[in-house]
Structure formats: C-alpha cells, structure tokens
Amino acid sequence: MQGYYENHRDDMNHAVAWYASNDRFPPHFHHSIELVYVLQGELHATQNGETISVTEGKLLINSSYTIHSYATPASSYAIFAIIPLAEVPSSRQLLSKQSFAVSVLRDDQEGTLLSLMKMLAAAQGAQPLVKKGLSYTLIGLLIDRAGLIEARVNSRTAFIRGVLDYLQQHHTEPVTAQGVASHFGYSRSRFSHLFNQHLGYSLTEYVGLLRCQHAALLLAEADMAVSDVAMAVGFESLRTFYRTFKKQYKMTPNRYANL
C-alpha cells in the first residue's frame, strides 16, 4: 500500500478492517477515521509530522484528514480499520469539525477495543448493518474514552495536504521539484526542505512510490505489457521503473504481475 490523498477512501460507504504484518505506509490522508490496534511488536506512526510509538495492546486513532504514515522498526502485527463517516452519519458533522483529543489509547483489562476490532475484521463478508453497528460502537467508545477537541489545521499541514492531493492528480506526468514549488508559490530549495522535513521523503522518492502503487494496480488488473505499464504511470526509463518497483515491493514487476 502506498500513500497520497486517498480519495477512494472518501467514496467508501462501509467500514473495512484487515490484519497486517510489519506495515510501512507513506504519508496519506482521507476524510475517514483510521484505527490501528497493535497485537504484537511496535509500530511507529507519524501524525502531521509528529512521530508516535504504538506498542502491543494500544490503539492508534487517526482523526479525519490527519496526515499519517507508518513504519515498523523491528516487527509488528496489527489490525487496521477504516471507518468512513458515511458509516456513522449521526456523528459525521461532529467528527468533521473535531479531532480526537488523544491519539493513542491503552485497551482496558477486558480487551474491549481488541474485541471490537477483531469483530470488525471478521465482519467483512457480513451484512452492512453488522459493520455499521460495530462502527457506531467503536466510534462512541472512542469519543467517550479519548474525548474530542476542535480540529485545528495550521498553514503547514494545509500546505502538505494540498501538495499530496496535487501529486496524486499529476504523478503520471513529468514532475519536478521546481515545477511543483512554483505551482505552490515556493522557491525550489524551500519547498524541498519543507517536503522532506514533513514527509521524510524527497519529492522524487515520493512520486516514485505513487507511480509504483499505480503500476501495481495495473499489473494486477489490466492486460498490459510491463513496459506499457511503466510508461502509463509516468516512468520515462524502464530501468528506473524496475529498480524503484523492486525496492518497494521486494520483487520485479513481472513477478508481481504473475502472482
């Protein structure tokens, strides 16, 4: 999975949940609430530029439109859940204007949060009403335990959101630091510094990640030659595509296409 403005998350009507090992996920954001319950090990999460350590038995809360990313320093095993605000319509307006006051919660002795996350993961093939009920229960419990505060977006966070949205829309085109910097009214050096400081990637690295994510989707779903996929997602060199893709997915595009 790769990072960007995940606009497809904002088109979701129902919650999704899944298990993941040793997760790494570049910066992204969306309107939905994203939860991560760490079952084993330790996950490092970054929210709007601040890094948080999430260890076993704790739940990470990403409020609506929080820019977040994940890294695993050694090993981790966790349950991830995305709850679109359309799933909890009576709380939608509240959660759109406010953020959770606490980002990480320790579970209670009964393991209530863990039970709900496991139930949501197991309910993916169930009736939508089941997922809605679990979503309401989770969100209500989090509001009670974590509390809510007025959502505040500083100018730098708003800037990074705009850049991520822009790159998602234009990553298949020629992208340069100078061009993106000029688009947002910054000098190249200032833009590169802010981008790297806030996201931990150079622009070239980040665009490469977006293109590989797009390529992985085409390789899995479209009947296209690898060379055509590379050109379609914006790579000008097949060699660069292979190197970047293998670095991210630990396999060649050809092998990925045949999985």
Legacy VTK file of the C-alpha trace (Angstrom):
# vtk DataFile Version 3.0
C-alpha trace
ASCII
DATASET POLYDATA
POINTS 259 float
0.000 0.000 0.000
1.214 3.447 -0.823
0.472 6.938 0.426
-1.238 10.004 -1.020
-4.594 11.685 -0.661
-6.659 8.504 -0.586
-9.698 9.919 -2.299
-11.118 6.419 -2.848
-11.469 6.139 0.933
-13.872 9.067 0.827
-16.076 7.156 -1.630
-16.498 4.222 0.772
-19.878 3.599 2.376
-18.898 0.861 4.820
-16.027 0.131 7.196
-13.176 -2.197 6.235
-10.677 -3.932 8.520
-7.711 -6.230 7.945
-4.586 -7.694 9.576
-1.102 -6.578 8.515
2.452 -7.576 9.446
5.445 -5.217 9.554
3.454 -2.414 7.976
5.082 0.530 6.241
2.859 3.164 4.675
3.995 6.577 3.374
2.102 9.775 4.321
-1.553 9.928 3.288
-4.846 11.366 4.453
-8.572 10.975 3.934
-11.884 12.002 5.447
-12.429 8.622 7.106
-11.337 7.652 10.618
-8.414 5.204 10.573
-7.671 2.938 13.557
-4.717 0.631 14.228
-4.624 -1.887 17.083
-1.122 -3.307 17.639
-1.289 -7.009 18.527
2.447 -7.693 18.647
5.650 -5.664 18.448
5.840 -1.932 17.868
4.583 0.391 15.142
5.866 3.916 14.602
3.157 6.279 13.396
3.604 9.861 12.255
0.665 12.249 12.533
1.025 15.695 10.958
4.802 15.489 11.335
4.919 14.102 14.904
6.109 10.509 15.488
4.313 8.263 17.984
5.310 4.810 19.234
2.379 2.374 19.388
3.080 -0.847 21.273
1.180 -4.059 21.981
-2.282 -3.584 23.440
-2.674 0.006 22.274
-4.972 1.567 19.686
-3.878 4.401 17.396
-6.560 6.880 16.308
-6.176 8.934 13.133
-8.818 11.662 13.043
-10.421 12.884 9.836
-7.890 14.446 7.414
-4.900 13.779 9.687
-1.774 13.225 7.570
-0.402 9.909 8.813
2.207 7.313 7.924
3.532 4.070 9.396
6.894 2.353 9.834
7.963 -0.802 11.651
11.394 -0.514 13.342
11.692 -4.257 14.065
8.426 -6.179 13.785
4.715 -5.515 14.157
1.387 -7.251 13.717
-1.757 -5.147 13.843
-5.407 -4.804 12.902
-6.190 -1.815 10.679
-9.670 -0.374 10.241
-11.064 2.412 8.065
-14.420 3.816 9.178
-15.897 6.266 6.653
-18.018 8.996 8.181
-20.854 7.841 5.906
-20.971 4.717 8.095
-21.792 6.818 11.183
-23.973 9.610 9.745
-25.281 10.888 13.078
-21.676 11.606 14.141
-20.475 12.818 10.755
-20.790 16.553 11.367
-19.210 16.259 14.815
-16.213 14.250 13.598
-15.726 16.511 10.572
-15.183 19.557 12.779
-13.435 17.972 15.754
-10.449 15.688 16.298
-9.857 13.069 18.946
-8.052 14.648 21.881
-5.871 11.564 22.406
-4.088 9.718 19.585
-3.205 6.502 21.421
-5.376 4.552 23.866
-4.397 1.570 26.007
-7.053 -1.139 25.997
-8.922 -1.990 29.177
-8.461 -5.236 31.114
-11.401 -6.829 29.315
-9.835 -6.121 25.915
-12.927 -4.276 24.691
-11.195 -2.388 21.887
-9.430 -5.534 20.698
-12.695 -7.487 20.640
-14.440 -4.809 18.578
-11.546 -4.540 16.100
-11.463 -8.334 15.683
-15.214 -8.423 15.182
-14.994 -5.709 12.536
-12.231 -7.592 10.708
-14.310 -10.790 10.826
-17.433 -8.980 9.580
-16.138 -8.049 6.120
-18.456 -10.533 4.435
-21.351 -9.842 6.785
-24.448 -7.724 6.288
-23.725 -3.949 6.136
-25.849 -3.455 9.256
-23.343 -5.521 11.269
-20.440 -3.318 10.217
-22.495 -0.198 10.879
-23.322 -1.366 14.394
-19.685 -2.188 15.169
-18.567 1.140 13.724
-21.014 3.089 15.875
-19.908 1.154 18.959
-16.227 1.783 18.269
-16.661 5.478 17.490
-18.902 6.025 20.527
-16.408 4.290 22.800
-13.513 6.333 21.393
-15.373 9.617 21.838
-16.059 8.640 25.450
-12.518 7.497 26.243
-10.369 9.814 24.107
-12.570 12.909 24.027
-12.844 15.460 21.238
-11.250 18.850 20.630
-11.727 21.446 17.935
-9.877 20.418 14.802
-7.032 22.795 14.078
-5.179 22.842 10.786
-2.071 25.009 10.669
-0.814 26.513 7.434
1.967 23.943 7.030
-0.396 20.978 7.365
-2.813 22.568 4.908
0.117 23.103 2.514
1.212 19.451 2.739
-2.374 18.267 2.166
-2.513 20.404 -0.953
0.789 19.018 -2.227
-0.271 15.399 -1.654
-3.550 15.996 -3.438
-1.722 17.680 -6.323
0.784 14.814 -6.670
-1.980 12.220 -6.660
-3.588 14.010 -9.592
-0.361 14.636 -11.547
2.051 11.787 -10.726
1.712 10.245 -14.207
3.003 13.500 -15.724
6.579 14.855 -15.668
7.032 16.133 -12.095
9.930 18.292 -10.941
10.631 19.984 -7.628
10.912 23.316 -9.420
7.568 22.867 -11.146
5.677 21.825 -8.005
7.393 24.526 -5.938
6.385 27.201 -8.458
2.817 25.895 -8.513
2.570 26.454 -4.754
4.499 29.730 -4.746
7.713 28.494 -3.099
11.344 28.538 -4.101
12.715 25.113 -5.055
15.026 24.916 -2.027
12.331 25.980 0.470
9.788 23.585 -0.996
12.223 20.645 -0.967
13.149 21.375 2.651
9.513 21.518 3.813
8.529 18.428 1.843
11.375 16.324 3.192
11.006 17.655 6.725
7.276 16.940 6.956
7.065 13.688 4.995
10.525 12.130 5.330
10.834 11.615 1.571
12.329 13.588 -1.266
9.849 14.583 -3.966
11.456 12.103 -6.381
11.127 9.248 -3.875
7.527 10.065 -3.097
6.439 10.375 -6.727
8.189 7.063 -7.400
6.088 5.470 -4.663
2.877 6.830 -6.163
3.823 5.563 -9.607
4.675 2.103 -8.266
1.363 1.915 -6.432
-0.433 2.841 -9.646
1.684 0.326 -11.570
0.883 -2.457 -9.094
-2.825 -1.839 -9.671
-2.402 -2.013 -13.456
-0.226 -5.122 -13.265
-2.871 -6.869 -11.179
-5.967 -5.758 -13.066
-5.041 -4.722 -16.628
-3.763 -6.825 -19.512
-0.745 -4.631 -20.291
2.921 -5.278 -21.007
5.282 -4.229 -18.209
6.897 -1.621 -20.455
3.491 -0.110 -21.251
2.620 -0.003 -17.543
5.878 1.817 -16.776
5.139 4.497 -19.366
1.474 4.772 -18.346
2.305 5.631 -14.729
4.958 8.204 -15.613
8.319 6.430 -15.669
10.475 7.567 -18.581
13.004 4.766 -18.080
12.169 1.060 -17.832
15.353 0.531 -15.827
14.282 3.150 -13.262
10.838 1.547 -13.063
12.291 -1.887 -12.322
14.683 -0.514 -9.697
12.027 1.582 -7.941
9.371 -1.136 -8.063
11.688 -3.836 -6.724
12.824 -1.572 -3.891
9.226 -1.009 -2.830
7.670 -4.438 -3.408
10.747 -6.658 -2.960
10.093 -8.284 -6.338
10.200 -7.439 -10.033
7.108 -6.111 -11.847
6.988 -9.328 -13.890
6.799 -11.488 -10.793
4.170 -9.199 -9.241
2.033 -9.474 -12.374
2.107 -13.275 -12.156
1.100 -13.572 -8.501
LINES 1 260
259 0 1 2 3 4 5 6 7 8 9 10 11 12 13 14 15 16 17 18 19 20 21 22 23 24 25 26 27 28 29 30 31 32 33 34 35 36 37 38 39 40 41 42 43 44 45 46 47 48 49 50 51 52 53 54 55 56 57 58 59 60 61 62 63 64 65 66 67 68 69 70 71 72 73 74 75 76 77 78 79 80 81 82 83 84 85 86 87 88 89 90 91 92 93 94 95 96 97 98 99 100 101 102 103 104 105 106 107 108 109 110 111 112 113 114 115 116 117 118 119 120 121 122 123 124 125 126 127 128 129 130 131 132 133 134 135 136 137 138 139 140 141 142 143 144 145 146 147 148 149 150 151 152 153 154 155 156 157 158 159 160 161 162 163 164 165 166 167 168 169 170 171 172 173 174 175 176 177 178 179 180 181 182 183 184 185 186 187 188 189 190 191 192 193 194 195 196 197 198 199 200 201 202 203 204 205 206 207 208 209 210 211 212 213 214 215 216 217 218 219 220 221 222 223 224 225 226 227 228 229 230 231 232 233 234 235 236 237 238 239 240 241 242 243 244 245 246 247 248 249 250 251 252 253 254 255 256 257 258
